[in-house]
Amino acid sequence: MIESLNSPHIGRVKALIGSRGAKERAQAGEFVAEGLQCFREVIASTNGPRLTSLYLTQLARSKLDELTDLSQLPTFDVSDDVMREMSQTITPQGILAICAIPRRRLEEIELNGERRFIYLSEIQDPGNAGTILRSADAFGMDAVITSPGSVDMYSPKVVRSTAGSLWHIPVFESVEIANLLTSKQLKAFTLVAGATQSLEKFIPVGDCVAIFGNEARGLNNEDSFSSIESVSIPMPGSAQSLNLSAAATIVMYHLANMRAS
């Protein structure tokens, strides 16, 4: 039982979730996931992030014993005070996992004529990124790909926002759009307010990637984006725009329907 608030285990967790967490996560190749839902995904997943350490309070252990054989996992018992010191939540569930960040390469992406990908270009908001990944999982997208300069997909806020979907769908980080489009034969499109082509009429043929730009600036003016097809979401109401994650979810719903039909 770990009871000391000076334990190096606390230091390890805090380094991964602190203000310099992105650098620490990159160097250690690990991230923190809290709560029962994430734990369920960890033990159920075969291709998602792998568990490296599991910290449990006594109460949490008694609950998890009903779900799985904890003796087969790298588990550490901690006091309630230690868990509160480790946790970023106001009322910790007593379950905190450290998982390995999957090291994925662009070469792993396989095409079959029906693949659907999401590309996030310099997305900054963790809530948006996590919600988009969760929607990508819900609507059967094949991967979420991020550009250099986008939010860390393994930051605590993103992990919480994915609600466990991080273990269901591959994530490729820091991929230049030019590299993606030159190495893979993908039909690329993006949302643009006022685009003449409506999303309703857009029928993707073959493998495709939907590209979403920064929340404030949209896509930059790189040559890589100049030949990308533009579509718009019909909005008969009074609102002039949609939140990024809401717009992305509508696009993914459309892509799922097109693939199904």
C-alpha positions as protocol buffer text, in pm:
chain_id: "A"
residue {
  index: 1
  type: MET
  ca { x: 0 y: 0 z: 0 }
}
residue {
  index: 2
  type: ILE
  ca { x: 144 y: 336 z: -108 }
}
residue {
  index: 3
  type: GLU
  ca { x: 59 y: 592 z: 160 }
}
residue {
  index: 4
  type: SER
  ca { x: 337 y: 851 z: 144 }
}
residue {
  index: 5
  type: LEU
  ca { x: 257 y: 1177 z: -32 }
}
residue {
  index: 6
  type: ASN
  ca { x: 627 y: 1193 z: -121 }
}
residue {
  index: 7
  type: SER
  ca { x: 609 y: 870 z: -321 }
}
residue {
  index: 8
  type: PRO
  ca { x: 789 y: 872 z: -657 }
}
residue {
  index: 9
  type: HIS
  ca { x: 472 y: 719 z: -802 }
}
residue {
  index: 10
  type: ILE
  ca { x: 294 y: 1050 z: -738 }
}
residue {
  index: 11
  type: GLY
  ca { x: 578 y: 1235 z: -905 }
}
residue {
  index: 12
  type: ARG
  ca { x: 554 y: 1008 z: -1208 }
}
residue {
  index: 13
  type: VAL
  ca { x: 182 y: 1071 z: -1250 }
}
residue {
  index: 14
  type: LYS
  ca { x: 208 y: 1445 z: -1191 }
}
residue {
  index: 15
  type: ALA
  ca { x: 484 y: 1475 z: -1449 }
}
residue {
  index: 16
  type: LEU
  ca { x: 253 y: 1318 z: -1710 }
}
residue {
  index: 17
  type: ILE
  ca { x: -42 y: 1547 z: -1635 }
}
residue {
  index: 18
  type: GLY
  ca { x: 133 y: 1869 z: -1530 }
}
residue {
  index: 19
  type: SER
  ca { x: 206 y: 2189 z: -1721 }
}
residue {
  index: 20
  type: ARG
  ca { x: 500 y: 2020 z: -1897 }
}
residue {
  index: 21
  type: GLY
  ca { x: 302 y: 1703 z: -1950 }
}
residue {
  index: 22
  type: ALA
  ca { x: 315 y: 1707 z: -2330 }
}
residue {
  index: 23
  type: LYS
  ca { x: 696 y: 1693 z: -2327 }
}
residue {
  index: 24
  type: GLU
  ca { x: 699 y: 1430 z: -2053 }
}
residue {
  index: 25
  type: ARG
  ca { x: 441 y: 1214 z: -2235 }
}
residue {
  index: 26
  type: ALA
  ca { x: 644 y: 1234 z: -2554 }
}
residue {
  index: 27
  type: GLN
  ca { x: 964 y: 1134 z: -2378 }
}
residue {
  index: 28
  type: ALA
  ca { x: 813 y: 861 z: -2160 }
}
residue {
  index: 29
  type: GLY
  ca { x: 573 y: 732 z: -2424 }
}
residue {
  index: 30
  type: GLU
  ca { x: 298 y: 713 z: -2162 }
}
residue {
  index: 31
  type: PHE
  ca { x: -21 y: 893 z: -2063 }
}
residue {
  index: 32
  type: VAL
  ca { x: -271 y: 891 z: -1776 }
}
residue {
  index: 33
  type: ALA
  ca { x: -630 y: 767 z: -1795 }
}
residue {
  index: 34
  type: GLU
  ca { x: -866 y: 791 z: -1498 }
}
residue {
  index: 35
  type: GLY
  ca { x: -1190 y: 620 z: -1405 }
}
residue {
  index: 36
  type: LEU
  ca { x: -1386 y: 300 z: -1450 }
}
residue {
  index: 37
  type: GLN
  ca { x: -1485 y: 360 z: -1812 }
}
residue {
  index: 38
  type: CYS
  ca { x: -1126 y: 392 z: -1929 }
}
residue {
  index: 39
  type: PHE
  ca { x: -1028 y: 84 z: -1728 }
}
residue {
  index: 40
  type: ARG
  ca { x: -1300 y: -120 z: -1896 }
}
residue {
  index: 41
  type: GLU
  ca { x: -1171 y: -16 z: -2237 }
}
residue {
  index: 42
  type: VAL
  ca { x: -812 y: -97 z: -2138 }
}
residue {
  index: 43
  type: ILE
  ca { x: -891 y: -456 z: -2044 }
}
residue {
  index: 44
  type: ALA
  ca { x: -1126 y: -508 z: -2339 }
}
residue {
  index: 45
  type: SER
  ca { x: -903 y: -361 z: -2610 }
}
residue {
  index: 46
  type: THR
  ca { x: -660 y: -569 z: -2813 }
}
residue {
  index: 47
  type: ASN
  ca { x: -518 y: -292 z: -3033 }
}
residue {
  index: 48
  type: GLY
  ca { x: -552 y: 19 z: -2816 }
}
residue {
  index: 49
  type: PRO
  ca { x: -308 y: 175 z: -2568 }
}
residue {
  index: 50
  type: ARG
  ca { x: -156 y: -91 z: -2343 }
}
residue {
  index: 51
  type: LEU
  ca { x: -173 y: -70 z: -1962 }
}
residue {
  index: 52
  type: THR
  ca { x: 164 y: -24 z: -1791 }
}
residue {
  index: 53
  type: SER
  ca { x: 56 y: 62 z: -1433 }
}
residue {
  index: 54
  type: LEU
  ca { x: -274 y: 62 z: -1246 }
}
residue {
  index: 55
  type: TYR
  ca { x: -328 y: 252 z: -919 }
}
residue {
  index: 56
  type: LEU
  ca { x: -628 y: 155 z: -705 }
}
residue {
  index: 57
  type: THR
  ca { x: -778 y: 253 z: -373 }
}
residue {
  index: 58
  type: GLN
  ca { x: -910 y: -27 z: -153 }
}
residue {
  index: 59
  type: LEU
  ca { x: -1272 y: 48 z: -246 }
}
residue {
  index: 60
  type: ALA
  ca { x: -1196 y: 55 z: -617 }
}
residue {
  index: 61
  type: ARG
  ca { x: -1010 y: -275 z: -595 }
}
residue {
  index: 62
  type: SER
  ca { x: -1313 y: -443 z: -438 }
}
residue {
  index: 63
  type: LYS
  ca { x: -1527 y: -324 z: -732 }
}
residue {
  index: 64
  type: LEU
  ca { x: -1279 y: -421 z: -1004 }
}
residue {
  index: 65
  type: ASP
  ca { x: -1227 y: -769 z: -862 }
}
residue {
  index: 66
  type: GLU
  ca { x: -1575 y: -842 z: -997 }
}
residue {
  index: 67
  type: LEU
  ca { x: -1471 y: -739 z: -1350 }
}
residue {
  index: 68
  type: THR
  ca { x: -1134 y: -905 z: -1402 }
}
residue {
  index: 69
  type: ASP
  ca { x: -845 y: -1092 z: -1244 }
}
residue {
  index: 70
  type: LEU
  ca { x: -635 y: -807 z: -1110 }
}
residue {
  index: 71
  type: SER
  ca { x: -351 y: -1042 z: -1018 }
}
residue {
  index: 72
  type: GLN
  ca { x: -258 y: -1049 z: -1387 }
}
residue {
  index: 73
  type: LEU
  ca { x: -219 y: -670 z: -1404 }
}
residue {
  index: 74
  type: PRO
  ca { x: 63 y: -436 z: -1289 }
}
residue {
  index: 75
  type: THR
  ca { x: -136 y: -301 z: -995 }
}
residue {
  index: 76
  type: PHE
  ca { x: -41 y: -71 z: -705 }
}
residue {
  index: 77
  type: ASP
  ca { x: -265 y: -16 z: -403 }
}
residue {
  index: 78
  type: VAL
  ca { x: -275 y: 345 z: -282 }
}
residue {
  index: 79
  type: SER
  ca { x: -444 y: 531 z: 0 }
}
residue {
  index: 80
  type: ASP
  ca { x: -732 y: 769 z: -66 }
}
residue {
  index: 81
  type: ASP
  ca { x: -501 y: 1064 z: 6 }
}
residue {
  index: 82
  type: VAL
  ca { x: -245 y: 945 z: -246 }
}
residue {
  index: 83
  type: MET
  ca { x: -515 y: 897 z: -510 }
}
residue {
  index: 84
  type: ARG
  ca { x: -644 y: 1250 z: -449 }
}
residue {
  index: 85
  type: GLU
  ca { x: -289 y: 1380 z: -489 }
}
residue {
  index: 86
  type: MET
  ca { x: -254 y: 1198 z: -821 }
}
residue {
  index: 87
  type: SER
  ca { x: -597 y: 1274 z: -962 }
}
residue {
  index: 88
  type: GLN
  ca { x: -710 y: 1580 z: -1157 }
}
residue {
  index: 89
  type: THR
  ca { x: -1077 y: 1518 z: -1081 }
}
residue {
  index: 90
  type: ILE
  ca { x: -1265 y: 1667 z: -785 }
}
residue {
  index: 91
  type: THR
  ca { x: -1406 y: 1332 z: -677 }
}
residue {
  index: 92
  type: PRO
  ca { x: -1166 y: 1057 z: -795 }
}
residue {
  index: 93
  type: GLN
  ca { x: -1313 y: 714 z: -866 }
}
residue {
  index: 94
  type: GLY
  ca { x: -1005 y: 552 z: -716 }
}
residue {
  index: 95
  type: ILE
  ca { x: -887 y: 412 z: -1051 }
}
residue {
  index: 96
  type: LEU
  ca { x: -590 y: 562 z: -1233 }
}
residue {
  index: 97
  type: ALA
  ca { x: -408 y: 393 z: -1518 }
}
residue {
  index: 98
  type: ILE
  ca { x: -84 y: 474 z: -1693 }
}
residue {
  index: 99
  type: CYS
  ca { x: -87 y: 348 z: -2051 }
}
residue {
  index: 100
  type: ALA
  ca { x: 167 y: 329 z: -2331 }
}
residue {
  index: 101
  type: ILE
  ca { x: 117 y: 563 z: -2625 }
}
residue {
  index: 102
  type: PRO
  ca { x: 96 y: 357 z: -2946 }
}
residue {
  index: 103
  type: ARG
  ca { x: 371 y: 453 z: -3191 }
}
residue {
  index: 104
  type: ARG
  ca { x: 194 y: 451 z: -3526 }
}
residue {
  index: 105
  type: ARG
  ca { x: 349 y: 518 z: -3866 }
}
residue {
  index: 106
  type: LEU
  ca { x: 180 y: 652 z: -4178 }
}
residue {
  index: 107
  type: GLU
  ca { x: 278 y: 333 z: -4359 }
}
residue {
  index: 108
  type: GLU
  ca { x: 34 y: 141 z: -4139 }
}
residue {
  index: 109
  type: ILE
  ca { x: -266 y: 308 z: -4303 }
}
residue {
  index: 110
  type: GLU
  ca { x: -416 y: 63 z: -4550 }
}
residue {
  index: 111
  type: LEU
  ca { x: -663 y: 153 z: -4823 }
}
residue {
  index: 112
  type: ASN
  ca { x: -937 y: -65 z: -4973 }
}
residue {
  index: 113
  type: GLY
  ca { x: -1151 y: 181 z: -5167 }
}
residue {
  index: 114
  type: GLU
  ca { x: -1391 y: 248 z: -4878 }
}
residue {
  index: 115
  type: ARG
  ca { x: -1172 y: 390 z: -4601 }
}
residue {
  index: 116
  type: ARG
  ca { x: -1281 y: 706 z: -4419 }
}
residue {
  index: 117
  type: PHE
  ca { x: -1032 y: 922 z: -4229 }
}
residue {
  index: 118
  type: ILE
  ca { x: -1048 y: 1242 z: -4024 }
}
residue {
  index: 119
  type: TYR
  ca { x: -762 y: 1492 z: -4038 }
}
residue {
  index: 120
  type: LEU
  ca { x: -733 y: 1767 z: -3775 }
}
residue {
  index: 121
  type: SER
  ca { x: -521 y: 2061 z: -3886 }
}
residue {
  index: 122
  type: GLU
  ca { x: -382 y: 2264 z: -3593 }
}
residue {
  index: 123
  type: ILE
  ca { x: -682 y: 2192 z: -3372 }
}
residue {
  index: 124
  type: GLN
  ca { x: -621 y: 2347 z: -3030 }
}
residue {
  index: 125
  type: ASP
  ca { x: -920 y: 2273 z: -2806 }
}
residue {
  index: 126
  type: PRO
  ca { x: -889 y: 1942 z: -2614 }
}
residue {
  index: 127
  type: GLY
  ca { x: -1266 y: 1911 z: -2579 }
}
residue {
  index: 128
  type: ASN
  ca { x: -1317 y: 1945 z: -2954 }
}
residue {
  index: 129
  type: ALA
  ca { x: -1042 y: 1695 z: -3031 }
}
residue {
  index: 130
  type: GLY
  ca { x: -1176 y: 1438 z: -2784 }
}
residue {
  index: 131
  type: THR
  ca { x: -1535 y: 1478 z: -2899 }
}
residue {
  index: 132
  type: ILE
  ca { x: -1435 y: 1445 z: -3265 }
}
residue {
  index: 133
  type: LEU
  ca { x: -1245 y: 1126 z: -3188 }
}
residue {
  index: 134
  type: ARG
  ca { x: -1547 y: 991 z: -3000 }
}
residue {
  index: 135
  type: SER
  ca { x: -1773 y: 1070 z: -3297 }
}
residue {
  index: 136
  type: ALA
  ca { x: -1520 y: 912 z: -3534 }
}
residue {
  index: 137
  type: ASP
  ca { x: -1547 y: 595 z: -3329 }
}
residue {
  index: 138
  type: ALA
  ca { x: -1928 y: 610 z: -3322 }
}
residue {
  index: 139
  type: PHE
  ca { x: -1959 y: 654 z: -3700 }
}
residue {
  index: 140
  type: GLY
  ca { x: -1700 y: 394 z: -3799 }
}
residue {
  index: 141
  type: MET
  ca { x: -1417 y: 615 z: -3923 }
}
residue {
  index: 142
  type: ASP
  ca { x: -1095 y: 425 z: -3983 }
}
residue {
  index: 143
  type: ALA
  ca { x: -849 y: 663 z: -3812 }
}
residue {
  index: 144
  type: VAL
  ca { x: -803 y: 1014 z: -3674 }
}
residue {
  index: 145
  type: ILE
  ca { x: -493 y: 1192 z: -3801 }
}
residue {
  index: 146
  type: THR
  ca { x: -355 y: 1518 z: -3659 }
}
residue {
  index: 147
  type: SER
  ca { x: -116 y: 1776 z: -3799 }
}
residue {
  index: 148
  type: PRO
  ca { x: 197 y: 1909 z: -3631 }
}
residue {
  index: 149
  type: GLY
  ca { x: 89 y: 2185 z: -3392 }
}
residue {
  index: 150
  type: SER
  ca { x: -241 y: 2020 z: -3303 }
}
residue {
  index: 151
  type: VAL
  ca { x: -343 y: 1946 z: -2946 }
}
residue {
  index: 152
  type: ASP
  ca { x: -180 y: 1644 z: -2779 }
}
residue {
  index: 153
  type: MET
  ca { x: -432 y: 1362 z: -2825 }
}
residue {
  index: 154
  type: TYR
  ca { x: -311 y: 1198 z: -2503 }
}
residue {
  index: 155
  type: SER
  ca { x: -350 y: 1498 z: -2276 }
}
residue {
  index: 156
  type: PRO
  ca { x: -582 y: 1440 z: -1977 }
}
residue {
  index: 157
  type: LYS
  ca { x: -860 y: 1661 z: -2115 }
}
residue {
  index: 158
  type: VAL
  ca { x: -861 y: 1491 z: -2454 }
}
residue {
  index: 159
  type: VAL
  ca { x: -853 y: 1145 z: -2295 }
}
residue {
  index: 160
  type: ARG
  ca { x: -1154 y: 1231 z: -2077 }
}
residue {
  index: 161
  type: SER
  ca { x: -1345 y: 1378 z: -2371 }
}
residue {
  index: 162
  type: THR
  ca { x: -1303 y: 1062 z: -2578 }
}
residue {
  index: 163
  type: ALA
  ca { x: -1502 y: 866 z: -2315 }
}
residue {
  index: 164
  type: GLY
  ca { x: -1303 y: 551 z: -2388 }
}
residue {
  index: 165
  type: SER
  ca { x: -1303 y: 575 z: -2768 }
}
residue {
  index: 166
  type: LEU
  ca { x: -926 y: 628 z: -2763 }
}
residue {
  index: 167
  type: TRP
  ca { x: -901 y: 248 z: -2730 }
}
residue {
  index: 168
  type: HIS
  ca { x: -1122 y: 183 z: -3033 }
}
residue {
  index: 169
  type: ILE
  ca { x: -979 y: 391 z: -3317 }
}
residue {
  index: 170
  type: PRO
  ca { x: -620 y: 443 z: -3436 }
}
residue {
  index: 171
  type: VAL
  ca { x: -466 y: 788 z: -3385 }
}
residue {
  index: 172
  type: PHE
  ca { x: -178 y: 916 z: -3599 }
}
residue {
  index: 173
  type: GLU
  ca { x: -17 y: 1234 z: -3467 }
}
residue {
  index: 174
  type: SER
  ca { x: 199 y: 1506 z: -3627 }
}
residue {
  index: 175
  type: VAL
  ca { x: 138 y: 1402 z: -3988 }
}
residue {
  index: 176
  type: GLU
  ca { x: 191 y: 1671 z: -4253 }
}
residue {
  index: 177
  type: ILE
  ca { x: -109 y: 1691 z: -4484 }
}
residue {
  index: 178
  type: ALA
  ca { x: 122 y: 1699 z: -4786 }
}
residue {
  index: 179
  type: ASN
  ca { x: 280 y: 1370 z: -4677 }
}
residue {
  index: 180
  type: LEU
  ca { x: -61 y: 1215 z: -4625 }
}
residue {
  index: 181
  type: LEU
  ca { x: -197 y: 1316 z: -4964 }
}
residue {
  index: 182
  type: THR
  ca { x: 116 y: 1229 z: -5161 }
}
residue {
  index: 183
  type: SER
  ca { x: 169 y: 891 z: -4996 }
}
residue {
  index: 184
  type: LYS
  ca { x: -197 y: 786 z: -5003 }
}
residue {
  index: 185
  type: GLN
  ca { x: -444 y: 819 z: -5289 }
}
residue {
  index: 186
  type: LEU
  ca { x: -722 y: 986 z: -5092 }
}
residue {
  index: 187
  type: LYS
  ca { x: -1012 y: 1202 z: -5200 }
}
residue {
  index: 188
  type: ALA
  ca { x: -979 y: 1504 z: -4969 }
}
residue {
  index: 189
  type: PHE
  ca { x: -1247 y: 1757 z: -4882 }
}
residue {
  index: 190
  type: THR
  ca { x: -1307 y: 2021 z: -4620 }
}
residue {
  index: 191
  type: LEU
  ca { x: -1586 y: 2239 z: -4486 }
}
residue {
  index: 192
  type: VAL
  ca { x: -1600 y: 2598 z: -4605 }
}
residue {
  index: 193
  type: ALA
  ca { x: -1879 y: 2839 z: -4516 }
}
residue {
  index: 194
  type: GLY
  ca { x: -2060 y: 2940 z: -4833 }
}
residue {
  index: 195
  type: ALA
  ca { x: -1914 y: 2664 z: -5049 }
}
residue {
  index: 196
  type: THR
  ca { x: -2136 y: 2605 z: -5349 }
}
residue {
  index: 197
  type: GLN
  ca { x: -2141 y: 2227 z: -5304 }
}
residue {
  index: 198
  type: SER
  ca { x: -2369 y: 2107 z: -5026 }
}
residue {
  index: 199
  type: LEU
  ca { x: -2264 y: 1822 z: -4800 }
}
residue {
  index: 200
  type: GLU
  ca { x: -2602 y: 1663 z: -4877 }
}
residue {
  index: 201
  type: LYS
  ca { x: -2502 y: 1628 z: -5244 }
}
residue {
  index: 202
  type: PHE
  ca { x: -2142 y: 1527 z: -5178 }
}
residue {
  index: 203
  type: ILE
  ca { x: -2084 y: 1161 z: -5262 }
}
residue {
  index: 204
  type: PRO
  ca { x: -1727 y: 1049 z: -5188 }
}
residue {
  index: 205
  type: VAL
  ca { x: -1588 y: 783 z: -5419 }
}
residue {
  index: 206
  type: GLY
  ca { x: -1303 y: 564 z: -5298 }
}
residue {
  index: 207
  type: ASP
  ca { x: -1094 y: 624 z: -4989 }
}
residue {
  index: 208
  type: CYS
  ca { x: -1142 y: 975 z: -4852 }
}
residue {
  index: 209
  type: VAL
  ca { x: -1027 y: 1209 z: -4578 }
}
residue {
  index: 210
  type: ALA
  ca { x: -1230 y: 1492 z: -4422 }
}
residue {
  index: 211
  type: ILE
  ca { x: -1004 y: 1782 z: -4320 }
}
residue {
  index: 212
  type: PHE
  ca { x: -1096 y: 2019 z: -4038 }
}
residue {
  index: 213
  type: GLY
  ca { x: -903 y: 2337 z: -3965 }
}
residue {
  index: 214
  type: ASN
  ca { x: -820 y: 2542 z: -3659 }
}
residue {
  index: 215
  type: GLU
  ca { x: -1118 y: 2661 z: -3452 }
}
residue {
  index: 216
  type: ALA
  ca { x: -1041 y: 3030 z: -3508 }
}
residue {
  index: 217
  type: ARG
  ca { x: -849 y: 3042 z: -3839 }
}
residue {
  index: 218
  type: GLY
  ca { x: -975 y: 2742 z: -4030 }
}
residue {
  index: 219
  type: LEU
  ca { x: -721 y: 2602 z: -4278 }
}
residue {
  index: 220
  type: ASN
  ca { x: -409 y: 2798 z: -4364 }
}
residue {
  index: 221
  type: ASN
  ca { x: -320 y: 2896 z: -4719 }
}
residue {
  index: 222
  type: GLU
  ca { x: -68 y: 2623 z: -4789 }
}
residue {
  index: 223
  type: ASP
  ca { x: -47 y: 2487 z: -5142 }
}
residue {
  index: 224
  type: SER
  ca { x: -136 y: 2146 z: -4994 }
}
residue {
  index: 225
  type: PHE
  ca { x: -489 y: 2269 z: -4933 }
}
residue {
  index: 226
  type: SER
  ca { x: -543 y: 2455 z: -5260 }
}
residue {
  index: 227
  type: SER
  ca { x: -677 y: 2159 z: -5458 }
}
residue {
  index: 228
  type: ILE
  ca { x: -897 y: 2019 z: -5181 }
}
residue {
  index: 229
  type: GLU
  ca { x: -1269 y: 2008 z: -5254 }
}
residue {
  index: 230
  type: SER
  ca { x: -1494 y: 2234 z: -5043 }
}
residue {
  index: 231
  type: VAL
  ca { x: -1841 y: 2158 z: -4915 }
}
residue {
  index: 232
  type: SER
  ca { x: -2081 y: 2336 z: -4683 }
}
residue {
  index: 233
  type: ILE
  ca { x: -2342 y: 2221 z: -4432 }
}
residue {
  index: 234
  type: PRO
  ca { x: -2691 y: 2354 z: -4511 }
}
residue {
  index: 235
  type: MET
  ca { x: -2815 y: 2561 z: -4216 }
}
residue {
  index: 236
  type: PRO
  ca { x: -3170 y: 2694 z: -4260 }
}
residue {
  index: 237
  type: GLY
  ca { x: -3174 y: 2845 z: -3910 }
}
residue {
  index: 238
  type: SER
  ca { x: -3036 y: 3175 z: -3784 }
}
residue {
  index: 239
  type: ALA
  ca { x: -2698 y: 3058 z: -3651 }
}
residue {
  index: 240
  type: GLN
  ca { x: -2411 y: 3155 z: -3880 }
}
residue {
  index: 241
  type: SER
  ca { x: -2174 y: 2878 z: -3777 }
}
residue {
  index: 242
  type: LEU
  ca { x: -2136 y: 2555 z: -3581 }
}
residue {
  index: 243
  type: ASN
  ca { x: -1892 y: 2446 z: -3316 }
}
residue {
  index: 244
  type: LEU
  ca { x: -1608 y: 2248 z: -3478 }
}
residue {
  index: 245
  type: SER
  ca { x: -1693 y: 1918 z: -3310 }
}
residue {
  index: 246
  type: ALA
  ca { x: -2062 y: 1956 z: -3402 }
}
residue {
  index: 247
  type: ALA
  ca { x: -1976 y: 2025 z: -3766 }
}
residue {
  index: 248
  type: ALA
  ca { x: -1732 y: 1734 z: -3777 }
}
residue {
  index: 249
  type: THR
  ca { x: -1993 y: 1500 z: -3630 }
}
residue {
  index: 250
  type: ILE
  ca { x: -2243 y: 1596 z: -3901 }
}
residue {
  index: 251
  type: VAL
  ca { x: -1983 y: 1525 z: -4168 }
}
residue {
  index: 252
  type: MET
  ca { x: -1901 y: 1186 z: -4018 }
}
residue {
  index: 253
  type: TYR
  ca { x: -2269 y: 1094 z: -3997 }
}
residue {
  index: 254
  type: HIS
  ca { x: -2296 y: 1176 z: -4368 }
}
residue {
  index: 255
  type: LEU
  ca { x: -1987 y: 968 z: -4453 }
}
residue {
  index: 256
  type: ALA
  ca { x: -2123 y: 673 z: -4256 }
}
residue {
  index: 257
  type: ASN
  ca { x: -2455 y: 693 z: -4438 }
}
residue {
  index: 258
  type: MET
  ca { x: -2284 y: 713 z: -4777 }
}
residue {
  index: 259
  type: ARG
  ca { x: -2070 y: 409 z: -4698 }
}
residue {
  index: 260
  type: ALA
  ca { x: -2374 y: 213 z: -4576 }
}
residue {
  index: 261
  type: SER
  ca { x: -2568 y: 288 z: -4891 }
}
